[in-house]
Amino acid sequence: MTDIHHAPAVPRFRSARLAYRHEIAMMKSALLACDEKAALRHVVRAHILGQRYLIPHLTSHAWMMRMAWKRGDTVDAMGQLRRLLFTFPAWLIGWVPVGNPGLTSVSPLRPVPMSQDLAVYFVNDSIWRHVLLRLGLLALAALLNFSSTL
């Protein structure tokens, strides 16, 4: 049985964002062909690629919720709704574990090993760099807000 986190190798793109768009297009094609297993595999891969960016991250969870709702799995749909609600705060502080598939069956805090064709987009990527960057931006915004009230 094929692991849903892995799929046949896709063409190498210049960025994770372009690879994300490819996976979303493949997911939509699979949905049109009524192949939910392939659609789920592609949306998981899209989630992994897009989780560092707010809109792609939200979009992948919205698609997962829509797919769960369509198959009548309200538990999974509500789990995805919870993830949608927590995506922004997690993104804001930069805490997004690399490789996490975004499925409700996997803790949202757990990093997960990924296939090599996806891993190439995360070479030299550090979750702490994202956390520190976001915290620095939050501190700057707070400082600017504070100075404007003086």
NORPEDA-V561702 format. One record per helix or strand of 3 or more residues. SS is the DSSP state (helix for helix, strand for strand). FROM is the first residue (numbers start at 1). TO is the last residue. If there is no record, write none. Layout:
ss=SS from=FROM to=TO
ss=SS from=FROM to=TO
This chain:
ss=helix from=16 to=32
ss=helix from=36 to=50
ss=helix from=54 to=70
ss=helix from=74 to=93
ss=helix from=116 to=122
ss=helix from=127 to=148
